[in-house]
Amino acid sequence: MNSVRPAAVAGMFYPGDARALAAEVDDLLDGVGVPVPRLGYPKALVVPHAGYIYSGPVAARAYDELVAARGSVRRVVLLGPTHRVAVKGLAVPSAAAFATPLGTVRIDAEALREVSDLPQVVASDAAHALEHSLEVQLPFLQKVLGEFALAPFAVGAASVQEVAEVIERLWGGPETLIVVSTDMSHYHSYEQARAIDGATIERIAAFATDIHHEEACGATPLNGLLFSSKKKNLSLKLLSACNSGDTAGGKGRVVGYSAFGLYQGGEVSLDEAGRTLLSIARASIESHLLGESKDTASVSWLGQTGATFVTLTRNGELRGCIGSLEPARALGEDVAHNALGAAFRDPRFPAMTAAEWPQCRVEVSLLSAPKPLRFADEADLLEQIEAGEDGLIIEADGKRGTFLPQVWEDLGDKRVFLANLLKKAGLPADTRLTRCKASRYRVFKWQE
């Protein structure tokens, strides 16, 4: 393996210029909607593969589920149908990497070796050379995951069991994500497509393994994924569905799109997460103050990247607040780091002492990924902000400030909230908001 498979549909299905592509993927991800903090991420995704102008918003909704997977997912097993070259089995390339305008993605040679003895796995560079169903997923994956290795399969004629055998052999742990690329029905009228796709969505939700290609062009890999997922007791959630008549096309002949997340294991309860994060924050501070290390919980979800704030109060008054606006560390590590920051490095307060610590209470906030607010003027920004719910970030002239949603309890008026946020950011009171970049986020919060 020493070749790079070049991008085949850049400039057609998505922008061919790196800067334009990065901006479009960012815009699609930013447009997903109200931000939600993440605890965990899917084991598998089902995503569409049309041009971004058509199916990009639906695909973005699925990839937004991977916010917490960055730094944890190292292998992506990607399966999509062949559109140009017929092949029997699941075709793998000989290339060492796949290229997009955003850079190259390394092929996971080890993963391909793990399935090389299976008779349904065949080598075919021709099947991959012009195939768009896999390629259009890569810029999204590059943006949300960063570095990862790719195991790509262009799926032709294969049985449900043959596809499932490949998926299950590469199933792995939390380091492995499985992505199946498929559109839904093709070239029906708008209302017909809605009815056909609605019925198909119901069958997918029931883990049917006899989806037809008239219902989903990627039915072969989809059926294999659903077979394996049912066997492994995954849960399934419909994330988004529409058709080209809803996005960028006419309604006479449309193509349907849908996105699903499949999740392994039970979801982490918010109560359990809160108890764990609060204990980590408290133990971090006490270890520094008292020199006593305490055992804290060690669970897999603490290894996901996360952004947190730790707030300390003493007798009901603020005593320190430090945090991260974007995920850069493992969640457990981020809470421990920010707890020490709130206790000992908040420039507004002296360092915490052992004498006052018993009077202090700890609050931990888990942040969603910030989403930019696009606004025409101050009135438009005020209209979009949801008092009591939104944390807000204001940036201008190299300065930045944020208020957690909890601040609404003291500054309930939107104009007062913004005025104080400008002050916190070190910006003049007469700063025009149209000169500022504004982003919002939501939090889960827990308090002792």
N, C-alpha and C positions, 0 to 999 in steps of 0.2 A: 504494500500500500504506500504509494508516494504521490498520488495525484489528487487534485482538488476538483470536485464536480462544480462547475461554475453555475451561477444563478441563471436559470433559463427563462423565468417569467418576470424578472425585475423590469420595471418600466411598462408592464402590461397589467399584471394582477395587483401590483403595488409599486410605489415609486422606486425608480432606479438609482436616484441620488441618495447617498447615505444620510445627509442632513434632512432632506425632505422625508425620507422613510422614518427616521427616528422621530421627527415631529408628528408624522401621521399616526404612528403607533402610540406615542404619548397622548395625542389627542383622543384616540379611541379609548385608551385605558382611563384617561381622565374623565371621559364622558360616560362612564359606566353608571354613575348615579351617586346616591347618598353613600358616603364611605362607611364601612363597617369594620371594627377591629376583628382580627382573625386569631383564632386558637385552632391550629391545625390546618391541613390543606388536603385536597383530594388525592386519592391514589391514582385516579384515572380521569381523563376528560374526553368528551366527545365534542368535536368542534367542526364548523363548516370550512369550506376551502375555496369559495368564490373570490373574485376581486374584492379588495378591501372596501371599495365604495358600496358594494352590495352586502357582503356578509361580515364586514369588519366589526360593526357594533356587537353582533351576536358572539363572534369569536372573542372579542375583548371582555365580554361579561364572564366567559369561562376563564380566561387567563388572569382576570382580576382575583380569582380564587387562590392564586398561587403566591400572593404577596408574602405569606409566611414561609414559603418554600425556598426562597433565595438563600443559598449557602447550605441548604440541606439536600436538595435534589441534585444529584451529580450525573444521573443517567436518565435519558428520555428514550423510551421505546415508542417509536412513531410508526403507525400503520395507516396507509391510505390506499385507495383503489388506483389501478392503472387506467389511464384515459387514452393513451396513444399507442402503447405496445402491449399486445396480448402476452400473457405469461402464465404458465401453469405452476402454481405454488406461490410462495412468498419470496420475492426477489430482493437480494441484497446487492449493494454496489461493491466495486473493488477500490473505489476512491478512499483516500485517507481523511478527507474532510469535505464538507459541503460549504459553499460560499454564498453569502448574501451581501448586499451593500454595507451591512453592519459588521462584516468580518466573517471569519470562518468558524465552523463548528466541527470539532474533531469527531470522526467516526469511532465508536467504541468497538475496537477490534476484538477485545476480550469477549464482549457480549455476542458478537457475531460468531466467534469460535465456539461459544457455549451451545449454539444451536446448529452448528455446521454439519453435525452428523444426522440431522433430521432430513428425511428424503424430500419433504415439501419445501425446504429452504434451498433456493437455487441462486446462482450468481447471474446477474443481468445488468450490465451498465446501460443497455439500451432502454430497459424499463424505467430507469431513473433519469435518463438524460434530459427529457423534456417534461417530466411529470410535475404538475403543479400542486397536487393534493398534499404532498409532503412539504414542498418548498415554502408555501405561503404561511406555514405554521412557524417557520424558523425565526423570523424577525420578532414575533411576539415572545417566543421562548427566550431569545437572546435578551430581550428587554427585561423580562420579569425574573429570569433565573440567573443571568450573568453567565458564568462558566459552567458548561455541562458537556457530556459526551453523548453522541447520538447513535442509536441503533435503528436505522430506517428500513422499513419493509414496504415495497410496492407490491400490493396484494392482488393477485389475479385469481385464477380458478383454484379454489381450495375449499375443503369442507370446514364445517364449524369446529370439529375436533382438531383438525390440522392447524388452524389459526390459534385455537385455545392452547394447544400444546406449546407453541412458540411463546405465547404470552406468559404461560405459567412457568416455563423454564426461566424466563427473565424477570419474573415477578419481583424478586428482591425484597428490600425493606423500604424504610422511609427515604432512602437515597434514590429510589427508582420511581419515575412517573411514567404512566402509560397514556398515550394520546392516540385516539382514533379520529381520522379525518373523514367526514362525510357531509354531503349536502342531503337535502330531503327530496321531495318530488320535483319533477322537471316539466316545465312548459304546459302547465294547466292554467286555466283562468284563476284569478285571484281567489274567488270564493271556493272553487273546486280544490285548489291547493290547500286552503285553510282546512277544509274538511278531511282531505287525504292525510295531511300532515298531523292533524289533531288525532286521528285514529292511530297513526304510526307512533306518535309520542306516547299514547296510552299503552301500546304494545311494548315499547322500549321500557317504560316504567314498570311493566310486568316481567321484564327480563325475557321477553320472547327471543327465540333464536332462529326464527324463520322469516325475518324481514327480507323483503324482495328488493331487487335493484331498482324497480320502478318506484319504490317508496323511499329508498335511500341509496344513492349511488355507491356508497361505501358499505353496503350491507354485509359483504363477506367479512371484513375485519370487525365490523360492529357486532355481528352475531357471535363471533369468537370471543370478543370482550364480554358480552353479556353472559355467555355460557360460563366463563371463568369467574365473573363477578358474582353470579348467583351461587356458584359452588363455594365461594369464599365468603359469602354472607355480607357483601358490600351493600351499603345503602345508596340510593340514586336520587338525585335532585335535578329537576328541570331548571336550568338557569336562565334561558332566554329562548324565544322562538319568534320568527317572523318570516316574511318572504321578500323577494326583490321588489314587489309592489309597495312594500312599506319603506324601502330605503332609497333606491335610485333607479327604478325601472317602471315601465308601464304595468298595467294590471291585466293585460290580455293574455300574456304568456309569462308566467313567473317561475322562479326557482325558490324552493323552501329551504330555510336554515333553522337549525336548533343547536343548543349547547346543553350538555349535561355534565354534572360532576358526580363521580362515584367515590364513596368514602369508606375507608376500612376501619373497623373498630368503632366503639361508642364515642360520641362526642364528649369532650371535656366539659363537665358542668361548670357554670360560672362560679358557684359557691366553692367548689373544690379548687378552682384556679385562684380565686381570691385568697383563700386560706394559705395556699402554697406561696403565692407571691408576697403576701404580708409577712409570712414567717421568714422568707429569704431576706426581705428588707430589714426586718428587726434583727435577725442574726448577724447581718453584715455590720450594722452599727454597733451592736453589743460586742462583737469580736474586736472591733477597733477600740472601743471604750474600756472594755474589761479584760481584754486579752484572752477571752475564752472563745474557742471555736465551737460552734454547735452544728450538729448534723441537720441538714435540710433535705427536703424531698428531692429525689432524683427520678424524674419521669420524662418520657421522650419529648413531650411537647415543650419542655423548657429549653430544648435545643434549637427550636425554630428561631429565626431572627425576629426581633420585635423591638418596638419603640415604646418606652415607658416614661412616666414621671413619678417621682416619689415626693410626697408632700408631708411635712411634719408640722404638727400644731402643738402648742403648749398652752394649756388652760383655755383652749378655744381660739387662740391667736396664732397666726402664721409664724412658724419657727424656721422654715427652710423649704425650698422647692427647687429641685433640679431634675432635668429630664432630657430625653432624646426625641427629636421630631421625626426622625426617619430611622428605620431599622438598620443597624450596623453590627449588632452583636447578638449572640444567643440570648433568648428572653430572660433566662435566669441570671445570666451574667449582667445583663443590662439593668435589671432591678437592683442587684447587689451594688453595682457601680454607682447608680443614681442615688441610692440610699446614703452612701458615703458622701456623695456630693451635697445632698440636702442637709446632712448633719454637719459637715465640716468645711464645705467649699462654697456655700452660698455667700456671695460678697455682701449681702444685706445684713448678715448676722454674724456674730462671733461663733467660733467653733463650739459644737455641743460639748457639754461637760457631763461627767458621770452623775453629778449631783442633780442636774435638772432632767436627766433622761427619764426617770420614772414618771414625770408629769407629762410626758410627750405621747402623742398618738401618731400612728403611721397611716398614710393613705397611699395606695398605688393605683395609677391609671394606666391602662393599656390603650395605646393610640391606634387608630386606623391609619392607613397611608393617606397623607394630605392630598386633597383634590383641588386644583386651581378653580377659582371663581372668575368667570368672565363677565364683566359688567361694563355698561356704557357710561355710567356716572354714579355719583354717590347714592342717589335715590334707588337706582337699580341694584347696587350692592346691598343697601339696607333691606330691600325687598327680599333678596335671596337668603340673607342670613336668618337662621332659625334660632331665636333667643332661647337660652336654656338647653339647647342641644349641641350647637356647633362650637368646637374650639376653633380659634382663628389665628392665622399667621399673617402678619403684614411685613412686606419687604420693600425697601427703596433705598437708593444711594449707598448700597453696601451694608445697610443696617436691617436688622430683623428682630421682631418681637412676637410673642405668642401669649394668648390667654387660654387656659383650659376651660372647658364648658362650665366647670364649677364656679368660675368668676362671675357668671351671670347672677349668682345668688346675691352678690354685693353690688353689681353694676347691671341692673336689669334693663335700662334704657339703651337701645342700640347705638344712639349717637354718643352717649356717655361712655359706653363700652369701647367704641372705636377711638374716641378722644384719648382715653387712658391707655389704650394699646399703642397708639402713636407715641405717647410719652414714654412708655416702657421701652419701645424700640429705639428711643433716642432721636425721634424725628420731630421737627417743629410742629406746633399745634396747627399752623396754617398750611401744612402739607396737603396738596390736592390728592385725593384718593385715586384719581385717575392716573396718577404717576406711580402708584403702588401696585405691587403684585399681592393678591390676596388668595389665601388657600384655607380650606376648612377641613376639619377632621372630627371624628366622633371618638368617644372613649367608653370602655368599661372601667368602672372604678370600684374600689373596695376600701373600706375604712375599718380600723379596729374599733 
